[in-house]
Amino acid sequence: MFQVSQQLRDIAQKVMDWALPIEREQVAVFYAGLENLDLAYAFAAECAVRGIEVLVRSQGDYISDARLLEAPIETFAGFPKIPQALIDVADWFIYMNGSRFDNSIYQRSELKERLVEIQNISKWNACKLQQLCLEKKTHLVGFLDPCLQQAQALGKSFEETRRLFLASLDIDYEKLTELGQRLIAIMERGGEIHVKCPRGTDLTLRADGRSWINDDGKSSVIPYLHNLPVGEVFVAPLETSAFGVVYPRDLPGDTTTGFRLEFNGEEKAKVSAERMFELAKPRLESATGNPYSIAEFAIGTNPCGNMLLATEKAYGTCHVALGENTWLGGSNESSLHWDFLIDKPTVTINKKPILKNGKFII
């Protein structure tokens, strides 16, 4: 019999009290996989007892893999109707990363040609989901629950990995708020931000006059766009201020690896990768507006966030993004917003150190 532990219910209650402001009589849709279905049920049950109407939709890897392997290529050109219908009815669409548990199918060399063909014809991806939610004024929550590849990268069992992830939800939210406030007090003074990391990142940028935002879960800091776990301080940099290179960290399950971003002020950023760039290229080329502008700079503040789990929320990391940033307070419009994580960064502002090799020194 399917069961949900009291621990998961307790965590769901805490998160909803602090970081997931769904209101009574709203509709919440959870899109989950099989391995994390009990987590989705815990949150859905907590919604239900608060007078929130809920639906949990689950689709295991078997169905997704069958379509990927066997469906005619032309079927991928269609715009899926089910997500559209769910977004139409939902006030909140909670998309769990663990809705796909095993991403190893994307690494099969014999599928490379088919995957590239699918990517070139496909009209549905994470950016389209985000756009649709913004158009419909449906809150989109990226729930960063773990998959098999994250556990393998950590060298732990999936059960151990999920315990680490749950710890990033079950945190002291007041301390998270306080750290974010201290960071903002320093960063909002303005000046040159310099980012370096052992992988070779060497980037300067500025955000003078732009508002820094503390994503601590207390309020909806960006209309309709959210992440769980919470924990970052971010800003929209001045779009022509970035100079230098970024060598982001590959993450578990990535099909395109070895990215390199090069910024040169007013010029469009140059984006390349060592492996399978042909899978990522259509995402850039199909984007509207300018997907080659710097969009965001952020510092992760979640105290329990492991980089291979909480990605950009992880304590002492930072990230930059390409593309859309109007909803961050910037001026660049694009259908794409793409984050790139920087591991063990050293960050200074006006030569004042903020992070050194991923450790806060404020």
N, C-alpha and C positions, 0 to 999 in steps of 0.2 A: 504494500500500500504506500502511495506517495505521501511523504511527510515533510513538514516544515518545522525546523527547530525553533525553540524559544529564543535562542541567540539571534537568529536571523530576524525574528519579529522585533526584538529589542533594538537591533541596529536600524531596522526600517523606521521604527518610531523615532529614534534619535535623529536620523537624517531628515525625516520629514519635519521635525520640530525646528531644525536649524538650517537646512540646505535645500529643501525641495518644497517650495511654497504653493502646493496644489490646494485649491480652495474647495470648500463644500459645494456640491452640486455641479462641479466641473466633471469632465470625462477624461480619464487617463487610459491610454493604450500602451501596453508593454509588449515589445517585440523581443522574444528571448529564444535561446537555444535549449536543448534538452539538459545539458550538464549543469546549467545555472537556472533551471526552471524553478527550483525551490526558492531561489533568491527573488525572482520575479514575483512568485506567489506571496512571499513575505511582504513585499512592498504593496502588491495589489490588495492583500488582506488589510494592511494598515490604511490604505486609501478607503476601502469599503467601510471600515468602522468609523471613518470620519465623514461619511456621507458623500463620498466621491464615487461616481460610477466607473467601473473598470472592465477592461477586456485584456486578456493575455493571449497573444498569438505566438505559437511556437512552431518552428520548422527546423527539423534536424538536418545534419550534414547530408544524409542519404538523399533527400529530395533535391537539395541544392547541387550536389555532385552529379546526380543523374541528369539534371538539366544541363549542367556545364559540359558533360561528356557526350550526351546523346541528342540534345535538342537541335533542330535545324538552326543554322547561324542566323537566318533572317528573323527568328523569334526574338532575338536579343535587341532588335531595332525598335520594338514596340515599347511604349511607355506603360509600365505596369499599373493596372487599375486598382488592385487591392490596397497598396500603400496610399494611393490617392484617396480612396474611399475612407480609409482609417484616419487619415489626416483631416479630411473634411469633417468627420464627426468628433474628433478628439480636440480637447483643449490642450492636452499634453500628450506627446508621442515620445515614449521612453525607449530608445534603441540601445539594446545591450550588445556590446562588442562580442560577448560570448554566444551570440546567436549563431555564429559559425565557430565551432570548437576546434577543428583540425584544418589548418590552412596548407597542409603539405601538398595538396593536389596542385597548387599553383607553382610548385617547384619542379614538376615533372617535365623533363626536357622534351619528351615526345608530344607534349601539349602546347609547347611554346607558340607554334604557328597558329593554332586554333585560338589560344588566349589573346594573341595580338589582334586577330581578326575580330573576335568578340569585343575587345576593348575599342576598336576603331568604329564599330557599328552601334555600340550600346548607347542608349539615351538615358540610362539610369545609373547614378553613382551617388556618393555621399554629398557632393556639392548640389546635385539636383534635389535630393531629399531636403537639404537645408534651405534651398531656394523656395521649394514648395511650402515648407512650414512657415517661412517668412511671409510669403504671399497670402497664405490662409490665416496668418496670425495664430498659428498653433505652436505652443512651446515645444521645442525639440531638446531632449536631454540625451547627450552622449554618455551612456553608462559604461565606464571603462573596465567592466568585469573581465576576468582573465580567460585565455584560451590555452590550448595544449602547448603551442609554441612558446608562450611566455614561461610556462613551467619548465620546459626543456631548456630554455636559455638560462634560467635561474639554477638549473641542476637540481630541481626539487620535484616532488610529486605534485599532481594537480591539487590535491587536498591541502598540502602545505602552502602552495602558491595562493590558493583562495583565502586561506587564513591571513596571509600577508595583505591581500587586497582588502579584506573585511576590516583589518586594522586601520586602513586609510580612510574608512568611513566612520569608525568608532573612535573619534579623536576629541581633544579638548578644543572646541570651536572658538572659545573666548581667546585662548592663546594664539590660535591661527589668525584671528582678527588683529590682535596686538602686534604680531610680527609684520603683517601687511601694512599696518598703519606706520610702523617705524620705517619700513622701506620707502613708503610713499613720501614721508616727511623729508627724506634725503633726495629722492629722485625728482620730485616736483620742483626743486630749486633750478633745474635746467642745467645745460652744459653738455659737453661731449661725453657720450657713453662709449666705452671701449670694451670689446668682448674678445677674449682669446680662449683657446682650449688646446689640450694635448694633441688632438687630431689635426690641428693646423688652422682652425678658425682664427681669423684676425679681422675684426669688423669694427668700424666706428659709425655712429649714428647720433642723431639728436631728436629730442621730443619737446623742445621749448614751446611752452604755451599749450601743450596738449594735456588732457586730464589723465592721470594715472588712476587705475581702478583696482580695488581690492576684492578679488573673487573669494570671499570667505563664506558664502552661502547665506548671508543674512538678508540679502535682497536680490532681486533680479537685475543684475548689473548691466546685462545686455538684453534688450527686449527679445524674448522668444528663443534665445540660445543659451544652453546650460551644459555643464559637465558634472558628472559624479565620478570620483570624489572631487570636492572643491579644493582650492588652494593655489592661487597664483596672483601675482600683481602684474598688470599689463598696461600697455599704452599703444596708441597708434603713432609711430615715429613720423617725423616730417618726411614726406615721400621722396624727396630728392637729397636727403641727408646721408644716405648709407653708402659707405665706401669699404671695399675689402671683400674677403672670401669667407664662406661658411662651409665647414665640413660636418654635416649633421650625423648623429648616431643612427645606425641601422637598428630597427626594432624587430622583435620576433614576429615571423610571419610575413615580413616585407618581401615582395617579389622583385622590386627594383631596389638595388643597393648601391652604396658608394656615391651618394649624391654629392654634388659640388654646386654651390650658388656663388655667383660673383656679382657684386653690386658696384656701380660706378655713377653715383649721383643721379642725374636726370635720365641717363640711358636705361633701357630695359635690362633687367637682371638676366644674366646668362645662367642657364640651368643645364646640368649634364649629370650623368651617372655612369658608374663603371659596369653595371650589369642590368640588363633588361630595361633600358631606358625607353625602348619602344613601347612598353606597357604603360609608362607614365606620360609619355609625350602627348597622346590624344587628350588627356585631361587638361593639359595646358593649351593645346591648339584649339580645342572646342569651347574654351571659356570665352565669355563675352567680356567687354571692357578691357582693362589692362591687368592680366594675371601676373605680370612680370615686375610689379612694383612691390617694395617692401610694405607690409601691411601691419605688422605687429612685432613688438618686442615684449617678452614676459619673463618673469622669474618665478620658479616653483616654490611653494611654501608649505605643502602638506607634510607634516612631520613623520608620517609613516609611509609616505609614498616612495616606493622603490621605482627607479627609472624604467625598469622593464615592465612595470605594471601600470603605474599612474602616469607614465610618460611626462607630459608637460607640467603636471601638478607636482612632480617629485621634488622633494626638498633639495635646494641647492643646485637645481638645473636651470637652464634658461632655454628659450626658444624664440625663433623668428618665424614669421609667416609671409607668404606671398599673396597678393591679390586684394580682395575686398577688405576695406577697413572703415567704411562709413559708419557702421554700427559700433565701431570702437572710438569714434570721434575724429576719424581721418577724412580724406577727400577723394580716395581712389575707389571707383566703382568697378566691380567685376563679379562674375558668377562663381568665381573660385576663391576659396580661402584655404591655404595649405600650410600646415605647421611643420617645422623642422626642428628637432630637438638637439640641443648642444649639451654634451656630457662634460662634467667636471670643469665648468667655465670659471675663468677669472674675469670679473667685471669691475670696472671703475667708472666713476662719473666725475669729470673734472679732476682726474687722477686720484680721487678718493676711493679706496678699495671698498667694495661691497661684498664680493665673493672672491675667494681664492681657492682654486682647484675644487670648486663645488662646496666650499664651507663658508658660511656667513661670518663676516667679521665686522658686524655692526652692533 
